[in-house]
Amino acid sequence: MKLLIALLYLFPLLAAAQDIFVECAGKTSFIHRGAPSTVPAAEKRRYRLQANQIDGLQCEQNEAQIACMGLTPQQAMRKLLIDPVRLSVTDTLELPTSLLIFEGQCQPAK
């Protein structure tokens, strides 16, 4: 009985710790503060979640989303949201004078 109770407590932690690998197709927009934005360009990206990190960013998972945030080596703020149910992604790179935003739909990578 104790083993069953322990497994019930550990199951959500084990499920949340799973690695995810998706390929996404979408559009990237460049927005310069105070100027018109560029025409969104088609782009493909891959995201691999391993050990609660994507590209060195620390991530938090729950049932609704995977959220990652942190500074890049170039000191830009990066915010990444992946919806594992809808398989959608929003990846924002924020610089002092501009934003680079990728939004797309994903599918499990092979």
N, C-alpha and C positions, 0 to 999 in steps of 0.2 A: 504494500500500500504506500509506504514512504517513497519507494522508487517511482511509482505512478505520479504521485504529487510532485516530486522533484522534476520529472519529465514535463509535466504540465507547466511548471514555472519556467523551465528552460526552453520550451518550444518556441515561444515568441522571440527570444533572443537568438536562437539558431536560425529561425526563418528570416529575421531582419538582417542577419549577417551574410546573407547570400550575395554572391558576386553577380553583377548584371553587365551584359555587353550588348549594346544596341547600335544600329546604324540609322542615322537620321538624314532626311532630305528636307530642305526648307529654304528660307530666304534670309539673307544677311542685309541689314540696313545700317548705314553710317549716318549718325545724326551729329551735326556740329552745332553747339549752342549758339543761337543767334543767327543761324543761316539755314537755308532749306536743306532737307535731308536728301541723300542720294536715292536713286531708284534701287529697290531691293534686288540683290543678285542671288541667283540660284546657287546653292552650295550643299555639299554632303559632308557630314561629320560622323565620327564614331566616339562613343563614350563607353568606358569600361570602369565599373565600380569594383574595386578590390580593397578589402580591409578598410571599408568605409572611407575611401579616398578616390577622387577622380582627378587626374593630372596634378596630384600633389595638394589638392584642396580637401579639407576635412568635410565630410558629408554626414548628414543626419537622415535616417530613414524612418518613415511610418507607413501606414496603409495607403495614405493619399499621395505622398510625394517623396522624392529624394531631393534634398536641398543641400547645396554646397556653396560655400562663400569663403573668400579670402583674397589676399594680395598675390598678384603674379610677381615673377622675378623683376618685371619692369615697373613695379609699384602701381599697377592699375588694380582697381577693385573688380573682382569677377564674381558674379552671382549666377548659379546654375540651378535650374529647377527641372526635374524630370517627373512626369506623371506616369507611373508604371501601369495604370489602368487604361488610360487613353493613349498611352505611348506617344506623348507629346513632350517637347523640350523648349525651354527658353534659356538662352545663354547670353548674358549681358556682361560686357567689358566696359567699365566706366573710367574714363580719363578726366582730368580737370576741365577740359574744354569740349569733350565729345563722348559719344556713346557708340558702341558697336553691338548690335543686337542680332542674334540668330534665333529664329523661331521655326520649328519644323515638326514633322511627324516621324515616328521611329518604328522600327521593326527589330525583332531579335536578330543579332548578328550570327553568322555561321562560323 
